[in-house]
Structure formats: C-alpha cells, structure tokens
Amino acid sequence: MVNPKLFGGKDYLLSDSYEEVLTEPKNALGKQYKKMYQMDSVKLHFTKTALRLIARKAIKKNTGARGLRAL
C-alpha cells in the first residue's frame, strides 16, 4: 500500500478514487469521450498525468464524482 503522507495525504487517496471513476465503470466518462471521438475517427488517449490533473481539479473545486463532467 502507498503511504498517503508521501503523496499529499488524503488528497492523493481521493485523487486515486477520482481516476478510477473516470476510467473503471462501464459508463465511465473517459470511455464516453473515447467513443464520442471515435465516431469522428479520432483516437483519444488519457495519460495517467492527465487523469491525475483532472482529479486534482475536481478535489480543488469540491465537485464530487458526479461533477467531473463539468470540468
């Protein structure tokens, strides 16, 4: 297990959870955007860094998982 103190404490664990919400569920936002771009023959790829930045922004704005779409 990762020591949360090394990565900003609670925010790191929250960030990890947000990243999972963006990529893991069947209807994850990341998958939805990939599918949308695929319809225009564009291949979309999210880097780990990009997902982490999106998660940090959500934490900063206190949006919650449902508010990720607004970012």
C-alpha positions as CSV (number, residue, x, y, z in Angstrom):
1,M,0.0,0.0,0.0
2,V,1.1,3.5,-0.8
3,N,1.9,5.8,2.1
4,P,-0.5,8.7,1.7
5,K,1.8,11.1,3.5
6,L,4.3,10.8,0.7
7,F,1.7,12.0,-1.9
8,G,-0.2,14.7,-0.2
9,G,-2.1,12.7,2.4
10,K,-5.9,12.4,1.9
11,D,-5.9,14.2,-1.4
12,Y,-3.8,11.5,-3.0
13,L,-6.2,8.8,-2.0
14,L,-9.1,10.9,-3.2
15,S,-7.3,11.6,-6.5
16,D,-6.9,7.9,-7.0
17,S,-10.6,7.3,-6.5
18,Y,-11.5,10.0,-9.0
19,E,-9.1,8.5,-11.5
20,E,-10.9,5.2,-11.1
21,V,-14.3,6.8,-11.6
22,L,-13.0,8.4,-14.8
23,T,-11.8,5.0,-16.2
24,E,-13.3,1.9,-14.5
25,P,-17.1,1.8,-14.6
26,K,-19.0,0.6,-17.6
27,N,-20.2,4.1,-18.3
28,A,-17.1,6.0,-17.2
29,L,-16.6,9.5,-18.6
30,G,-13.3,8.6,-20.2
31,K,-14.9,5.7,-22.1
32,Q,-17.8,8.0,-23.2
33,Y,-15.4,10.6,-24.6
34,K,-13.3,8.0,-26.3
35,K,-16.5,6.7,-28.0
36,M,-17.6,10.2,-29.0
37,Y,-14.3,11.0,-30.6
38,Q,-14.2,7.5,-32.2
39,M,-17.3,8.4,-34.2
40,D,-15.2,11.1,-35.9
41,S,-12.3,8.7,-36.5
42,V,-10.2,10.2,-33.7
43,K,-8.4,8.0,-31.2
44,L,-8.4,9.6,-27.8
45,H,-6.0,8.5,-25.1
46,F,-5.8,9.8,-21.5
47,T,-2.4,9.7,-19.8
48,K,-2.1,8.9,-16.1
49,T,-0.9,12.5,-15.6
50,A,-3.9,14.0,-17.3
51,L,-6.3,11.8,-15.2
52,R,-4.4,12.9,-12.1
53,L,-4.7,16.6,-13.0
54,I,-8.5,16.2,-13.7
55,A,-8.9,14.5,-10.3
56,R,-6.9,17.3,-8.5
57,K,-9.1,19.9,-10.2
58,A,-12.2,18.1,-9.0
59,I,-10.9,17.9,-5.5
60,K,-9.9,21.6,-5.5
61,K,-13.4,22.6,-6.8
62,N,-15.0,20.1,-4.4
63,T,-17.3,18.9,-7.2
64,G,-17.6,15.2,-6.2
65,A,-17.6,12.4,-8.7
66,R,-20.8,13.5,-10.4
67,G,-19.3,16.9,-11.0
68,L,-16.4,15.5,-13.1
69,R,-18.4,16.1,-16.3
70,A,-18.5,19.8,-15.6
71,L,-14.7,20.0,-15.7
